[in-house]
Structures are given as C-alpha cells and as structure tokens.
C-alpha cells in the first residue's frame, strides 16, 4: 500500500479508535483483507484477466474499526450521567461515530460506508444527521413524532410482557444502546449495546413497566423507581436511557398519560 494512502488510513483509524496502537492494528488488518484480492489493476503487467481490485480501502477500514467500536461498547459497564457528559462526547453509537468521523472529517462517501454498516446510502446519511445533532446537543433531533413514538413504546411493552425478544429486536436499530445511570446500575440494570443485548435487558426489565410521559414524550416507568426514555429519530429505536438516580428523576416531568 502506498505511503500516503497508508498514512491516510492510519489517520482515519486514529480518529475513530482514539489510540495509535489500535489504529495500527486496524490498518494491518485492513491491509491483510485487501491483500487477499491481489494487486491493484494498475500495477498488473502482462496479458490475462484483470484481478478483482476488491472494495475501497476506506470501506474495509470502516468495517474493521466498526467491529472494534462495537466490541468496546459491548464491554462497557460504567454508569451513565446524562447531565455530566464531556463536550464533544455525546454518547455516539459506533455507527454514528463511524459516519461522523469518516464522512464529515475525511470525506469518505456514504456509498463506501454503506457496506460496513449493512445499510443503504440514504440510511447512512440519516445516521450522519443523527450524529451531528447529538454533537450539537440536540438529542431529540429530528423532533419525535409523538404518535409514532407512542406506538414504538407500546410495542416494546407488549413484547416485553410476552417475553418476545425477537419482536423486541425488530423494534431496535442494530446499533441500539441502552444506557443506565448510577441508580439504575445499583438496581441491577446493566448497559447494553446492539439489538440482541438491548432486547434481553428490556425483556427482563420492561415486562413490569407502565406507560408514562417524560417531559411530554412517551416512555415507560418501572420498579424500582426508574424511567425508560426512548429515542427513535427516524424509524427504529436507537437508544434507551434508564434513569433512577433521584437527582436525575427530579429534573424530569413525569406524568401518567
């Protein structure tokens, strides 16, 4: 791989993973994947069929780094404080971070990110819009449709009461995250990442919940004294925030619908 190209890939990986050592490992993995496709067509000499050039290096790197980000998120166990996040670290999902860094900072086209995310370019564009809104501090952007959000929350409650984890997974974005504050963690809730893991938490915890309104938006309240706040900007549920700390709950307007 040419020096400038390798340097560029390392910069992308560093921006995503935050560690020079991790970035180097990701680039080496990317080079190994690309090597399986043989030399690039322009470097080939002589007659015969042109070898498959393989996917763009940026697309392979995106898939490699996304796997590392997802693994990191799956291992996360620390409680979450929604009012104490550092500026510039707004709890992005791995997919949101991928699009924000590679597209917005390095100009990688949505089409090259789509295979790594297993989405179409239009869906990747939506992920990018959601990530930018989080960075700007607009967690609810675009403004939620109350009727659609209510339908999603009702569906979560119904599936949880049935113990239907398959139905719960279908309601969640593949990169959905469940965040829990200190009070929720003390109550036995553990952070989760990915639709299967989040669905398991909801199946175990939301079955005894009841519908409420949190700051006017459809949500669930469970025992002991916790609320489940859902974010679904443009389709599936992307995040579930479980809040049980009294100082957190005191900041919320919780009402019966």
Secondary structure, 3 states (H helix, E strand, C coil): CCHHHHHHHHHHHHHHHCCHHHHHHHHHHHHHHHHCCCCCHHHCCCCCCCCCCCCCHHHHHHHHHHHHHHHHHHCCCCCCCCCCCCCCCCCCCHHHHHHHHHHHHCCCCHHHHHHHHCCCHHHHHHHHHHHHHHHCCCCCCCCCCHHHHHHHHHHHHHHHHHCCHHHHHHHEEEEEEEEECHHHHHCCCCCEECHHHHHHHHHHHHHHCEEEEECCEEEEEECCCEEEEEECCCCCEEEEEEECCHHHHHCCCEECC
